[in-house]
Each structure stands twice: as structure tokens, then as C-alpha cells.
Amino acid sequence: MEPDYITRNEHNEFARRMDTENQRIKDENERQNKRIALVEESVREFNKLAIQIERIAGSIQQMTEEISKQGERLENIESKPGKRWESLITGIIGAIAGAIGAAIAAGIIR
């Protein structure tokens, strides 16, 4: 039976291949670690953006409510001259009707 020994050359070749493989693994780990670091930074940036968008959405909601209130106030302000005009016309018509009624009553009494 032959012994299970390997030669120095076989050992050196194996060691060289292992060194090469270990370096490849080390390089791959470094590459992956860089990619992971980039992904983590991207996730942090996305989280910051999400928070900012949430704040902006809240601000927009507040602005929308304020604009709605201002719209209601503007409608009230714009409708005042119309209401005054209607009151004036009603008063004039009432005065004319009262004058006509008074004239008719004066004509009937005579």
C-alpha cells in the first residue's frame, strides 16, 4: 500500500491555489461590503426622503384647509355687495309701492 503523503510541489501548488482562492474571497467580501455600505446609505437617504415627504404632505394638508377657509371668507366678502344691492332694491321697491299705495289711498279718500 502506498502512503497518503503528498509531495512538496503538490503542497506548494495547493497552498498557492488556496492563497489565490482566499484572496478572491477576500476581494469578493470587500466588494460586497462596499455594495452593502452603498445600499445602507441609499436606505438612509430614502428614509430621510420619506420623512420629508410626510412633513410636506402634512403642510399641504394644512394649507388646503387654510385655503378652504379663505375661500369661504372670500365668498362672504364677495356676497356682501350683492346682499346690499338686494336690500337697496327691496327698499326702493317698498318705497315705490308705499308711495303708490299712499297715492291710491289719497285718491280713494278724496
Biotite code that builds the C-alpha atoms (Angstrom):
import biotite.structure as struc

atoms = struc.array([
    struc.Atom([0.000, 0.000, 0.000], chain_id="A", res_id=1, res_name="MET", atom_name="CA", element="C"),
    struc.Atom([1.137, 3.428, -0.890], chain_id="A", res_id=2, res_name="GLU", atom_name="CA", element="C"),
    struc.Atom([1.402, 6.109, 1.790], chain_id="A", res_id=3, res_name="PRO", atom_name="CA", element="C"),
    struc.Atom([-1.030, 9.055, 1.681], chain_id="A", res_id=4, res_name="ASP", atom_name="CA", element="C"),
    struc.Atom([1.679, 11.642, 1.513], chain_id="A", res_id=5, res_name="TYR", atom_name="CA", element="C"),
    struc.Atom([1.804, 14.457, -0.966], chain_id="A", res_id=6, res_name="ILE", atom_name="CA", element="C"),
    struc.Atom([4.900, 15.915, -2.488], chain_id="A", res_id=7, res_name="THR", atom_name="CA", element="C"),
    struc.Atom([6.310, 19.338, -1.670], chain_id="A", res_id=8, res_name="ARG", atom_name="CA", element="C"),
    struc.Atom([5.326, 20.510, -5.166], chain_id="A", res_id=9, res_name="ASN", atom_name="CA", element="C"),
    struc.Atom([1.760, 19.310, -4.654], chain_id="A", res_id=10, res_name="GLU", atom_name="CA", element="C"),
    struc.Atom([1.682, 21.039, -1.284], chain_id="A", res_id=11, res_name="HIS", atom_name="CA", element="C"),
    struc.Atom([3.052, 24.283, -2.751], chain_id="A", res_id=12, res_name="ASN", atom_name="CA", element="C"),
    struc.Atom([0.538, 24.144, -5.624], chain_id="A", res_id=13, res_name="GLU", atom_name="CA", element="C"),
    struc.Atom([-2.282, 23.526, -3.149], chain_id="A", res_id=14, res_name="PHE", atom_name="CA", element="C"),
    struc.Atom([-1.058, 26.400, -0.936], chain_id="A", res_id=15, res_name="ALA", atom_name="CA", element="C"),
    struc.Atom([-0.811, 28.695, -3.979], chain_id="A", res_id=16, res_name="ARG", atom_name="CA", element="C"),
    struc.Atom([-4.355, 27.796, -5.064], chain_id="A", res_id=17, res_name="ARG", atom_name="CA", element="C"),
    struc.Atom([-5.642, 28.317, -1.522], chain_id="A", res_id=18, res_name="MET", atom_name="CA", element="C"),
    struc.Atom([-3.911, 31.699, -1.323], chain_id="A", res_id=19, res_name="ASP", atom_name="CA", element="C"),
    struc.Atom([-5.435, 32.648, -4.669], chain_id="A", res_id=20, res_name="THR", atom_name="CA", element="C"),
    struc.Atom([-8.869, 31.445, -3.552], chain_id="A", res_id=21, res_name="GLU", atom_name="CA", element="C"),
    struc.Atom([-8.564, 33.207, -0.196], chain_id="A", res_id=22, res_name="ASN", atom_name="CA", element="C"),
    struc.Atom([-7.579, 36.436, -1.973], chain_id="A", res_id=23, res_name="GLN", atom_name="CA", element="C"),
    struc.Atom([-10.522, 36.040, -4.344], chain_id="A", res_id=24, res_name="ARG", atom_name="CA", element="C"),
    struc.Atom([-12.855, 35.525, -1.381], chain_id="A", res_id=25, res_name="ILE", atom_name="CA", element="C"),
    struc.Atom([-11.311, 38.495, 0.415], chain_id="A", res_id=26, res_name="LYS", atom_name="CA", element="C"),
    struc.Atom([-11.739, 40.680, -2.689], chain_id="A", res_id=27, res_name="ASP", atom_name="CA", element="C"),
    struc.Atom([-15.318, 39.469, -3.112], chain_id="A", res_id=28, res_name="GLU", atom_name="CA", element="C"),
    struc.Atom([-16.078, 40.211, 0.548], chain_id="A", res_id=29, res_name="ASN", atom_name="CA", element="C"),
    struc.Atom([-14.651, 43.718, 0.180], chain_id="A", res_id=30, res_name="GLU", atom_name="CA", element="C"),
    struc.Atom([-16.698, 44.278, -2.978], chain_id="A", res_id=31, res_name="ARG", atom_name="CA", element="C"),
    struc.Atom([-19.857, 43.038, -1.272], chain_id="A", res_id=32, res_name="GLN", atom_name="CA", element="C"),
    struc.Atom([-19.141, 45.108, 1.833], chain_id="A", res_id=33, res_name="ASN", atom_name="CA", element="C"),
    struc.Atom([-18.841, 48.213, -0.361], chain_id="A", res_id=34, res_name="LYS", atom_name="CA", element="C"),
    struc.Atom([-22.109, 47.362, -2.090], chain_id="A", res_id=35, res_name="ARG", atom_name="CA", element="C"),
    struc.Atom([-23.813, 46.775, 1.259], chain_id="A", res_id=36, res_name="ILE", atom_name="CA", element="C"),
    struc.Atom([-22.490, 50.107, 2.533], chain_id="A", res_id=37, res_name="ALA", atom_name="CA", element="C"),
    struc.Atom([-23.893, 51.818, -0.570], chain_id="A", res_id=38, res_name="LEU", atom_name="CA", element="C"),
    struc.Atom([-27.248, 50.111, -0.120], chain_id="A", res_id=39, res_name="VAL", atom_name="CA", element="C"),
    struc.Atom([-27.354, 51.093, 3.552], chain_id="A", res_id=40, res_name="GLU", atom_name="CA", element="C"),
    struc.Atom([-26.595, 54.714, 2.643], chain_id="A", res_id=41, res_name="GLU", atom_name="CA", element="C"),
    struc.Atom([-29.329, 54.610, -0.002], chain_id="A", res_id=42, res_name="SER", atom_name="CA", element="C"),
    struc.Atom([-31.809, 53.241, 2.539], chain_id="A", res_id=43, res_name="VAL", atom_name="CA", element="C"),
    struc.Atom([-30.879, 56.045, 4.958], chain_id="A", res_id=44, res_name="ARG", atom_name="CA", element="C"),
    struc.Atom([-31.416, 58.611, 2.208], chain_id="A", res_id=45, res_name="GLU", atom_name="CA", element="C"),
    struc.Atom([-34.757, 57.028, 1.255], chain_id="A", res_id=46, res_name="PHE", atom_name="CA", element="C"),
    struc.Atom([-35.838, 57.152, 4.891], chain_id="A", res_id=47, res_name="ASN", atom_name="CA", element="C"),
    struc.Atom([-34.896, 60.834, 5.080], chain_id="A", res_id=48, res_name="LYS", atom_name="CA", element="C"),
    struc.Atom([-36.882, 61.470, 1.902], chain_id="A", res_id=49, res_name="LEU", atom_name="CA", element="C"),
    struc.Atom([-39.870, 59.569, 3.268], chain_id="A", res_id=50, res_name="ALA", atom_name="CA", element="C"),
    struc.Atom([-39.825, 61.683, 6.427], chain_id="A", res_id=51, res_name="ILE", atom_name="CA", element="C"),
    struc.Atom([-39.555, 64.883, 4.387], chain_id="A", res_id=52, res_name="GLN", atom_name="CA", element="C"),
    struc.Atom([-42.417, 63.800, 2.138], chain_id="A", res_id=53, res_name="ILE", atom_name="CA", element="C"),
    struc.Atom([-44.512, 63.045, 5.201], chain_id="A", res_id=54, res_name="GLU", atom_name="CA", element="C"),
    struc.Atom([-43.825, 66.541, 6.542], chain_id="A", res_id=55, res_name="ARG", atom_name="CA", element="C"),
    struc.Atom([-44.627, 68.094, 3.175], chain_id="A", res_id=56, res_name="ILE", atom_name="CA", element="C"),
    struc.Atom([-47.885, 66.154, 2.998], chain_id="A", res_id=57, res_name="ALA", atom_name="CA", element="C"),
    struc.Atom([-48.851, 67.481, 6.432], chain_id="A", res_id=58, res_name="GLY", atom_name="CA", element="C"),
    struc.Atom([-48.015, 71.030, 5.362], chain_id="A", res_id=59, res_name="SER", atom_name="CA", element="C"),
    struc.Atom([-50.034, 70.638, 2.175], chain_id="A", res_id=60, res_name="ILE", atom_name="CA", element="C"),
    struc.Atom([-52.990, 69.360, 4.167], chain_id="A", res_id=61, res_name="GLN", atom_name="CA", element="C"),
    struc.Atom([-52.800, 72.380, 6.488], chain_id="A", res_id=62, res_name="GLN", atom_name="CA", element="C"),
    struc.Atom([-52.516, 74.733, 3.506], chain_id="A", res_id=63, res_name="MET", atom_name="CA", element="C"),
    struc.Atom([-55.502, 73.074, 1.841], chain_id="A", res_id=64, res_name="THR", atom_name="CA", element="C"),
    struc.Atom([-57.594, 73.569, 4.969], chain_id="A", res_id=65, res_name="GLU", atom_name="CA", element="C"),
    struc.Atom([-56.492, 77.214, 5.241], chain_id="A", res_id=66, res_name="GLU", atom_name="CA", element="C"),
    struc.Atom([-57.246, 77.858, 1.560], chain_id="A", res_id=67, res_name="ILE", atom_name="CA", element="C"),
    struc.Atom([-60.684, 76.334, 2.043], chain_id="A", res_id=68, res_name="SER", atom_name="CA", element="C"),
    struc.Atom([-61.336, 78.673, 4.992], chain_id="A", res_id=69, res_name="LYS", atom_name="CA", element="C"),
    struc.Atom([-60.070, 81.640, 2.986], chain_id="A", res_id=70, res_name="GLN", atom_name="CA", element="C"),
    struc.Atom([-62.374, 80.648, 0.116], chain_id="A", res_id=71, res_name="GLY", atom_name="CA", element="C"),
    struc.Atom([-65.349, 80.683, 2.442], chain_id="A", res_id=72, res_name="GLU", atom_name="CA", element="C"),
    struc.Atom([-64.343, 84.093, 3.806], chain_id="A", res_id=73, res_name="ARG", atom_name="CA", element="C"),
    struc.Atom([-63.843, 85.410, 0.271], chain_id="A", res_id=74, res_name="LEU", atom_name="CA", element="C"),
    struc.Atom([-67.305, 84.215, -0.758], chain_id="A", res_id=75, res_name="GLU", atom_name="CA", element="C"),
    struc.Atom([-68.795, 86.031, 2.237], chain_id="A", res_id=76, res_name="ASN", atom_name="CA", element="C"),
    struc.Atom([-66.923, 89.222, 1.355], chain_id="A", res_id=77, res_name="ILE", atom_name="CA", element="C"),
    struc.Atom([-67.899, 88.999, -2.304], chain_id="A", res_id=78, res_name="GLU", atom_name="CA", element="C"),
    struc.Atom([-71.557, 88.345, -1.487], chain_id="A", res_id=79, res_name="SER", atom_name="CA", element="C"),
    struc.Atom([-71.920, 91.424, 0.777], chain_id="A", res_id=80, res_name="LYS", atom_name="CA", element="C"),
    struc.Atom([-72.302, 93.970, -2.065], chain_id="A", res_id=81, res_name="PRO", atom_name="CA", element="C"),
    struc.Atom([-74.898, 91.708, -3.695], chain_id="A", res_id=82, res_name="GLY", atom_name="CA", element="C"),
    struc.Atom([-76.825, 91.456, -0.429], chain_id="A", res_id=83, res_name="LYS", atom_name="CA", element="C"),
    struc.Atom([-76.627, 95.231, -0.006], chain_id="A", res_id=84, res_name="ARG", atom_name="CA", element="C"),
    struc.Atom([-77.829, 95.752, -3.563], chain_id="A", res_id=85, res_name="TRP", atom_name="CA", element="C"),
    struc.Atom([-80.745, 93.389, -2.990], chain_id="A", res_id=86, res_name="GLU", atom_name="CA", element="C"),
    struc.Atom([-81.613, 95.228, 0.235], chain_id="A", res_id=87, res_name="SER", atom_name="CA", element="C"),
    struc.Atom([-81.447, 98.565, -1.578], chain_id="A", res_id=88, res_name="LEU", atom_name="CA", element="C"),
    struc.Atom([-83.689, 97.332, -4.420], chain_id="A", res_id=89, res_name="ILE", atom_name="CA", element="C"),
    struc.Atom([-86.113, 95.841, -1.890], chain_id="A", res_id=90, res_name="THR", atom_name="CA", element="C"),
    struc.Atom([-86.179, 99.159, -0.027], chain_id="A", res_id=91, res_name="GLY", atom_name="CA", element="C"),
    struc.Atom([-86.738, 101.162, -3.240], chain_id="A", res_id=92, res_name="ILE", atom_name="CA", element="C"),
    struc.Atom([-89.496, 98.829, -4.391], chain_id="A", res_id=93, res_name="ILE", atom_name="CA", element="C"),
    struc.Atom([-91.065, 99.027, -0.941], chain_id="A", res_id=94, res_name="GLY", atom_name="CA", element="C"),
    struc.Atom([-90.878, 102.833, -1.014], chain_id="A", res_id=95, res_name="ALA", atom_name="CA", element="C"),
    struc.Atom([-92.381, 102.983, -4.520], chain_id="A", res_id=96, res_name="ILE", atom_name="CA", element="C"),
    struc.Atom([-95.096, 100.538, -3.512], chain_id="A", res_id=97, res_name="ALA", atom_name="CA", element="C"),
    struc.Atom([-95.761, 102.600, -0.389], chain_id="A", res_id=98, res_name="GLY", atom_name="CA", element="C"),
    struc.Atom([-95.927, 105.807, -2.457], chain_id="A", res_id=99, res_name="ALA", atom_name="CA", element="C"),
    struc.Atom([-98.281, 104.210, -4.971], chain_id="A", res_id=100, res_name="ILE", atom_name="CA", element="C"),
    struc.Atom([-100.375, 102.841, -2.139], chain_id="A", res_id=101, res_name="GLY", atom_name="CA", element="C"),
    struc.Atom([-100.442, 106.247, -0.479], chain_id="A", res_id=102, res_name="ALA", atom_name="CA", element="C"),
    struc.Atom([-101.412, 107.884, -3.759], chain_id="A", res_id=103, res_name="ALA", atom_name="CA", element="C"),
    struc.Atom([-104.164, 105.367, -4.326], chain_id="A", res_id=104, res_name="ILE", atom_name="CA", element="C"),
    struc.Atom([-105.349, 105.786, -0.760], chain_id="A", res_id=105, res_name="ALA", atom_name="CA", element="C"),
    struc.Atom([-105.317, 109.566, -1.167], chain_id="A", res_id=106, res_name="ALA", atom_name="CA", element="C"),
    struc.Atom([-107.274, 109.257, -4.386], chain_id="A", res_id=107, res_name="GLY", atom_name="CA", element="C"),
    struc.Atom([-109.825, 106.971, -2.806], chain_id="A", res_id=108, res_name="ILE", atom_name="CA", element="C"),
    struc.Atom([-110.294, 109.195, 0.192], chain_id="A", res_id=109, res_name="ILE", atom_name="CA", element="C"),
    struc.Atom([-110.978, 112.277, -1.871], chain_id="A", res_id=110, res_name="ARG", atom_name="CA", element="C"),
])
